[in-house]
Amino acid sequence: MVNIAGSYDEQAEAQGEFEPIPAGDYRAKIIEASIEDVSPNDDKGRCLKLTWQIETGTHDGRLIWQRLNLWAKNFKSKKPNKTDAQVLQESISIANSQFAAIRQACGKPIVQDTDELLHIPCTIRVKLRNDPQYGASNEVGSVKPVAGAGPTQGGGAPQRFTPPANSAPQQSSNGWPKRNTA
């Protein structure tokens, strides 16, 4: 049990349902990342669930969730011209492309832990989705670096590899660097 006496506003009015925010581009950051089951009822694999928080404007503080089916399995095709395997591969491919865009927008092309992506401002394109069963909701359509920030965190130019001064490549007779075979 958790004692919360005196730590909340007893006079606060109950919040109604959240309406989706309008479609458009918003400055946002990932504030939480977790791995969850794709489906609570069926064995459809696991997904990366990201929680985005809008940072500016009238929707400041609102949350948008994004699920990337990176480890999906057992998907069933609902399209007559696609096999189950094709639908599964397409879902995983889309998730990997979306995750690549997120890493690029955050300036982190390779990550070891999702914590590396937290609290880095990005521009997300929010779309409206109308589901007959659940009603209107938001989804993240794309993720880009914040305008003017460039592809890396901090807004600098991409880093380039510069070999140490004492390891300059030797030139071959045709002008190309010699391959180091050692």
Steps between C-alpha positions, in 0.01 A plus 500: 500500500619854428407787732414800280311711755555871439694445176221578252239769438177377658303772317622410149230424244493162332660498156283389211627300207802638320420605148775437243714801422471645148719351229818697441865540592589530869821535697515198731738275690495136601449482876459124540582184308398144582465161338148354504305216348343598168175342617390416854290210368701343217866409458591766243847579630631814667512868409689809609254746653610865502328777692539840331425822689404814307726787613343817361176675414148442623561124522813534716527197728264274300619146441504297177589130493685324222536123470771351281447131422871422489461145636160409357400143419193296409327782309202391294436660163164669451587578139420236238809580292753473789619200696541499878878503452480804270285694748736412784810600303335826390406585859855440627648693206274801568592491870873492418462794259308699762764419763776609260323835450473545878870422552595738220280778638658453843851501352560145625541269200603209724357451847560233761217606730177693439600739781740654246194632310325660797443876532645595160272751322369384162227606264226240475226499240181402676226337296139426587383142475134413511446147626141370479547305824694753711418836341738780407858488624841640418796322347852614424536521122863607481786628716758758393767707671378830643517763222850638473647237731655290225529124514693479825426587860606854580452625147858449382610353172533125483823372651753359255768248575846653500784250528776578749785706355750215525287258296468684170427253221781427257430573136519225240639555153149573361431777755262298721582436865664161563291254691649417836524121509665472841 
